[in-house]
Amino acid sequence: MSFKTENSKDVIGCDLAPDMQLNLNVRGLPPSATLSINERSDRLRKQGLTIYKMGLGQSPFPVPESVVDELKRNAFQKDYLPVKGLLELRHAVAEHHIRTYGIDCTEDDVLIGPGSKELMFILQLVYYGDIVIPTPAWVSYAPQAQIIGRQIRMLHTHAQNGWRLTPEQLDELCRSDPSRPRIIILNYPSNPTGTTYGLNELQAIAKIANKYRVVLLSDEIYGKLHHENEHHSIVPLYPEGTIFSGGLSKWCGAGGWRLGVFVFPKCLRWLQDAMAAVASETFTSTSAPIQYAAVKAFQKSEDIDQYLYQVRRILRSLGRKLISLFMDSDVQVLSPQGGFYLFPDFKRYGEKLKIRSIATSQDLCEHLLEETGVAMLPGRDFGRTPEELTARLAYVNFDGKKALEAAYQVPSELPLDDHFLQSYCAGPLIATEILCNWLKNL
């Protein structure tokens, strides 16, 4: 069926097949893997099936009460705010970064957006250059570059290096074409592996980045969830070429609030201004009430410090317990150092899995979902080769509010033992035990 204009001519495109109307860069592009597995899990649950949702990496913990109260107080805020963000919020972010990461910045260096995901997209849109992504990597880096039409270079890391990019890998890539403009994405603590970089590793990478004058996008959205509170940022080590990326979604439990933060070096002000120009023509400004509330989140306060201490304490204890379950089942997996992810490798079960016609990470996750109800994402979605039998497990399927309230009652000098985890974090434990039993019965 075609729509007609007044002179009976077809409206342009109405008779074309749908795929002929799509931009080549988005043709065949699937929805985000993390969002898809979450929606699929919800559909299966509505059908009455028991599903262990370990696909979407959403913080289980509530937003700190003081920040929620600030949102309530500012619900009346309705005016458009400056494109770069509320001045008071940008000042609070700058002070927070000076205090927390040793990053030399002012409010003029800060850009606020509706989630760091949107800011990353706009960065790739305005900066003309290759996007270099160490894998395994968050599922949206590469699709964003594909949508925009940027050349993507994947650098595959290895478990023996902690799934971390090595300075040698970066040097080899840059040496092949030293003058080529590039953005190197570093995400640490990592989604999907939970591992992070030590100070010496960051110093070595910063030296290479400075040598070739590449732009680093330092995605530190999980930085405040370093399990030992020992997160180091690369920004002070290569301040002239590094953009800091963060937000409220992970450490503050406010993913649905959609507030992201970029902090730029002064010599990249031109890039910040270009992004703000695009923002002015797209999202205009981030939600006003949420920006006002976020001022509280970035200010120094005892209640948020205590909140973060307990959150890290729970995630550290739970991560270690899950690692022990996997190791007892001969599954290779590195201990998480931050965030709430594990990236197990099931290659030791490769021959047994082949007998079941399971040859790829996608096959593995499909069988696990259908036969056990455990929902995970295959390593393929994170840039790994399909034949590599890796998967990402997000250990967040528990009631974070109850776990947090209970953790406050346990003296800080005492560990959160197995009884605590079984009482308040049972979901990930049950799912991992089911998964391990399935492997043993292959």
C-alpha positions in Angstrom: 0.0 0.0 0.0 1.3 3.5 -0.9 0.3 6.8 0.6 -0.7 9.5 -2.0 0.0 13.2 -2.2 -2.6 15.6 -3.4 -1.4 15.1 -7.0 -1.5 11.3 -6.5 2.2 10.8 -6.6 3.7 8.2 -4.2 5.5 9.6 -1.2 9.1 8.9 -1.6 10.1 5.6 0.0 6.7 4.2 0.7 6.9 1.6 -2.0 10.5 0.5 -1.1 11.1 -2.6 0.9 11.9 -1.8 4.6 15.5 -2.9 4.3 16.0 -0.6 1.3 15.0 2.4 3.4 17.6 1.7 6.2 21.0 3.4 6.4 23.6 0.8 5.5 25.2 1.2 8.9 22.2 0.0 10.8 20.9 -2.6 8.4 20.9 -5.9 10.3 21.9 -4.3 13.6 20.2 -6.2 16.4 19.0 -4.6 19.7 21.5 -4.3 22.5 22.3 -7.8 23.8 22.0 -6.9 27.4 18.6 -5.3 27.0 17.4 -8.2 24.8 18.3 -10.9 27.3 16.6 -8.9 30.0 13.4 -8.6 28.0 13.5 -12.2 26.9 13.9 -13.3 30.6 10.9 -11.3 31.6 8.8 -12.8 28.8 9.8 -16.3 29.9 8.9 -15.5 33.5 5.5 -14.3 32.4 5.0 -17.8 30.8 5.5 -19.3 34.3 9.1 -20.4 33.9 11.8 -20.1 36.6 14.5 -17.8 35.1 17.7 -16.7 36.9 18.3 -13.3 35.4 22.1 -12.9 35.1 22.1 -11.1 31.8 21.5 -7.5 32.5 24.1 -5.6 34.5 21.9 -3.5 36.6 22.9 -2.5 40.1 20.6 -4.3 42.6 21.1 -1.6 45.3 18.7 1.3 46.0 19.7 4.9 45.3 21.0 6.4 48.6 18.2 7.9 50.6 19.8 11.3 50.8 19.9 11.5 47.0 16.3 10.3 46.6 15.2 13.0 49.1 17.0 15.6 47.0 15.1 14.4 43.9 11.8 14.7 45.8 12.7 18.3 46.9 13.5 19.2 43.3 10.6 17.5 41.5 9.2 21.0 40.7 12.3 21.9 38.6 10.9 22.1 35.1 13.1 24.6 33.2 15.6 23.7 30.5 19.1 23.7 31.9 22.3 24.6 30.2 23.3 22.1 27.5 26.6 21.3 29.3 24.7 20.7 32.5 23.6 22.5 35.7 26.5 24.7 36.9 26.2 23.5 40.5 26.3 19.9 39.4 29.3 20.5 37.1 31.1 22.1 40.1 30.2 19.2 42.4 31.5 16.7 39.8 34.8 18.6 39.4 35.3 18.8 43.1 34.5 15.1 43.4 37.1 14.2 40.7 39.8 16.3 42.3 39.0 14.7 45.7 38.6 11.1 44.5 40.8 10.6 41.5 43.3 13.5 41.7 42.0 14.8 38.4 42.8 18.5 37.9 39.6 20.0 36.5 37.0 22.7 36.9 33.3 22.9 36.2 34.2 24.2 32.7 35.7 20.8 31.9 32.5 18.8 32.7 29.8 17.8 30.3 26.5 16.2 31.7 24.4 13.9 29.5 21.4 11.5 29.7 23.7 8.6 30.5 27.3 8.0 29.6 26.1 5.8 26.8 24.7 8.8 24.9 27.8 10.8 25.5 30.0 8.0 24.1 27.8 8.0 21.0 28.2 11.7 20.5 31.9 11.6 21.0 32.3 9.0 18.3 30.0 11.1 16.1 32.1 14.3 16.4 35.6 12.8 16.5 36.8 11.6 13.1 39.1 8.6 13.8 39.3 4.8 14.4 37.7 3.3 17.5 40.0 0.9 19.2 38.3 -1.6 21.5 40.1 -4.1 23.7 38.0 -7.3 24.0 36.1 -8.6 25.8 34.3 -5.3 25.8 30.9 -3.8 26.7 28.3 -4.7 24.1 27.5 -1.2 22.9 31.0 0.2 22.0 31.2 -1.5 18.6 27.6 -1.1 17.5 27.7 2.6 18.2 30.8 2.9 16.0 29.1 0.9 13.4 26.0 3.1 13.4 28.2 6.2 12.9 30.4 4.5 10.3 33.7 4.5 12.2 36.4 1.9 11.5 36.6 -0.4 14.4 39.8 -2.1 15.6 39.4 -5.0 18.0 42.4 -5.8 20.2 41.9 -9.3 21.7 43.2 -9.6 25.3 43.8 -12.9 27.1 43.0 -14.4 30.5 46.6 -14.9 31.3 46.9 -11.0 31.2 43.8 -10.6 33.3 41.8 -9.8 30.1 43.7 -6.4 30.1 45.2 -4.5 27.2 49.0 -4.6 27.3 51.2 -1.7 26.4 52.9 -3.9 23.8 49.6 -4.5 22.0 48.8 -0.8 22.0 52.3 0.1 20.8 52.2 -2.4 18.0 48.8 -1.1 16.7 49.9 2.6 16.9 53.3 1.9 15.3 51.7 0.4 12.2 50.3 3.9 11.3 51.5 6.5 13.8 49.6 9.5 12.5 46.2 7.9 12.3 43.6 9.5 14.6 42.3 7.0 17.2 40.2 6.8 20.3 41.3 4.0 22.6 38.5 2.8 24.9 39.6 1.6 28.4 37.0 0.2 30.7 38.0 -0.7 34.2 36.9 -2.3 36.4 35.7 -4.2 33.3 32.3 -5.1 32.0 32.3 -8.0 31.4 35.3 -9.5 33.3 35.3 -7.7 36.6 39.1 -7.3 36.4 40.9 -3.9 36.4 44.3 -2.2 35.8 47.0 -1.6 38.5 48.8 1.7 38.7 51.9 0.3 37.0 49.9 -1.0 34.0 48.1 2.3 33.7 51.4 4.2 33.7 52.8 2.0 30.9 49.6 2.5 28.8 49.7 6.2 29.4 53.3 6.4 28.2 52.4 4.7 24.9 49.2 6.8 24.5 51.3 10.0 25.0 53.9 8.8 22.5 51.4 8.5 19.7 49.1 11.3 20.9 46.0 9.2 20.8 42.8 10.1 22.6 41.8 7.8 25.5 38.2 7.4 26.6 38.6 6.1 30.2 35.3 4.5 31.0 35.4 4.3 34.8 31.7 3.8 35.4 32.5 1.0 37.8 35.5 2.8 39.4 33.7 3.5 42.7 32.8 -0.2 42.9 36.4 -1.4 43.2 36.0 -4.1 45.8 38.9 -2.9 47.9 38.3 0.8 47.1 41.7 1.0 45.4 40.7 2.3 42.0 43.3 4.2 40.1 42.4 6.5 37.1 44.7 6.9 34.1 43.5 10.5 33.7 46.2 12.1 36.0 48.8 10.0 34.1 47.9 11.2 30.7 45.8 14.3 31.4 46.3 16.0 28.1 44.7 13.2 26.1 42.2 11.4 28.3 38.4 11.9 28.7 36.9 10.5 31.9 33.5 8.8 31.5 31.3 8.0 34.5 27.8 8.5 35.9 25.3 7.4 38.5 24.1 4.1 37.0 26.4 1.6 38.7 27.8 3.0 42.0 24.7 5.0 42.9 22.2 2.3 41.7 20.5 4.9 39.4 20.6 3.3 36.0 17.1 4.5 35.1 17.8 8.0 36.1 20.1 8.3 33.0 22.8 10.7 34.1 26.3 10.5 32.6 29.4 12.5 33.1 32.4 13.3 30.8 35.4 15.3 32.1 37.7 16.7 29.4 41.2 18.0 29.5 41.4 21.7 28.7 43.3 21.0 25.5 40.3 19.0 24.2 37.8 21.8 24.9 37.2 22.0 21.2 35.9 18.4 21.3 33.7 19.2 24.4 32.3 22.2 22.6 31.5 20.1 19.5 29.7 17.5 21.6 27.7 20.2 23.3 26.7 21.6 19.9 25.4 18.2 18.9 23.7 17.8 22.3 21.9 21.1 21.7 20.4 19.7 18.6 19.5 16.3 20.0 18.7 15.8 23.7 18.9 19.6 24.6 19.6 19.0 28.3 19.5 16.2 30.9 16.4 16.0 33.1 16.4 19.0 35.5 15.2 17.3 38.7 17.8 14.5 38.3 20.6 17.0 37.8 19.7 18.9 40.9 19.5 15.6 42.9 22.9 14.5 41.5 24.6 17.4 43.1 24.1 15.6 46.4 25.4 12.3 45.0 28.8 13.9 44.1 29.2 15.9 47.2 31.3 14.5 50.1 29.0 12.9 52.7 29.4 10.3 55.4 26.1 8.5 54.4 27.2 7.9 50.8 30.7 6.8 52.0 29.0 4.2 54.3 26.6 3.2 51.5 29.6 2.5 49.2 31.5 0.7 51.8 28.6 -1.8 52.4 27.9 -2.2 48.6 31.6 -3.0 48.0 31.6 -5.4 50.9 28.6 -7.3 49.6 29.9 -7.5 46.0 33.4 -8.6 47.2 32.0 -11.4 49.4 29.6 -12.6 46.8 32.1 -12.5 44.0 34.6 -14.6 46.0 31.9 -17.2 46.9 30.9 -17.6 43.2 34.5 -18.0 42.2 34.9 -20.8 44.6 31.9 -22.6 43.2 33.2 -22.3 39.6 36.7 -23.4 40.6 35.3 -26.5 42.4 33.6 -27.4 39.1 36.8 -26.9 37.0 35.6 -23.8 35.3 38.3 -21.2 34.6 37.4 -17.7 35.8 39.3 -14.8 37.2 38.4 -13.3 40.5 36.5 -10.0 40.1 38.3 -6.9 41.4 35.3 -4.5 40.9 31.8 -4.3 39.7 29.5 -7.3 39.6 30.5 -9.5 36.7 32.3 -12.8 36.1 33.6 -14.0 32.7 33.9 -17.8 33.0 35.6 -19.9 30.3 34.0 -23.4 29.8 36.7 -24.7 27.4 37.6 -27.6 29.7 34.1 -29.0 29.0 34.6 -28.5 25.3 34.6 -32.1 24.2 31.5 -33.0 26.3 29.7 -29.9 25.0 30.5 -31.0 21.4 28.7 -34.2 22.0 25.6 -32.1 22.8 26.2 -30.1 19.6 27.3 -27.1 21.6 30.2 -25.6 19.6 29.9 -21.8 20.3 29.3 -19.5 23.2 25.9 -18.7 21.7 25.0 -22.4 21.7 26.1 -22.7 25.3 24.0 -19.9 26.6 20.9 -21.0 24.6 21.1 -24.5 26.0 21.6 -23.2 29.6 18.6 -20.9 29.3 16.4 -23.6 27.9 17.5 -26.5 30.2 18.3 -24.7 33.4 16.7 -21.2 33.3 20.0 -19.5 33.8 20.2 -16.5 31.6 23.7 -15.3 30.7 25.3 -13.6 27.7 27.7 -15.4 25.3 31.3 -14.1 24.9 30.5 -13.5 21.3 28.4 -10.5 22.3 31.5 -9.0 23.9 33.7 -9.2 20.8 35.1 -12.7 21.3 35.3 -15.3 18.6 32.1 -17.5 18.5 34.1 -20.7 19.2 35.5 -19.4 22.5 33.3 -20.9 25.2 33.1 -17.8 27.4 30.1 -16.1 28.9 29.3 -13.1 31.1 27.5 -13.6 34.3 26.0 -10.5 36.1 25.6 -11.5 39.8 22.9 -9.0 40.6 19.8 -11.1 40.8 19.1 -10.5 44.5 17.3 -7.9 46.6 19.9 -5.3 47.1 17.8 -3.2 49.5 17.5 -6.1 52.0 21.1 -7.1 51.6 22.3 -3.6 52.2 20.1 -3.2 55.3 21.4 -6.5 56.7 25.1 -5.6 55.9 24.8 -2.5 58.1 23.9 -4.7 61.0 27.1 -6.8 60.7 30.1 -5.2 62.4 32.6 -3.9 59.7 35.5 -6.0 61.1 33.5 -9.2 60.5 33.2 -10.8 57.1 29.9 -11.4 55.4 29.9 -15.2 55.7 28.1 -17.9 53.8 25.0 -17.6 56.0 24.7 -14.0 55.1 25.1 -14.7 51.4 22.6 -17.5 51.5 20.1 -15.4 53.4 20.3 -12.2 51.3 22.1 -13.1 48.0 20.7 -16.5 47.2 19.8 -15.8 43.6 23.4 -15.8 42.2 24.4 -18.7 44.4 21.4 -20.9 43.3 22.0 -20.0 39.6 25.7 -20.8 39.8 25.1 -24.1 41.6 22.5 -25.1 38.9 24.9 -24.2 36.2 27.8 -26.2 37.7 25.6 -29.2 38.3 24.5 -29.1 34.6 28.1 -29.1 33.6 28.9 -32.1 35.9 26.1 -34.1 34.4 27.1 -33.5 30.7 
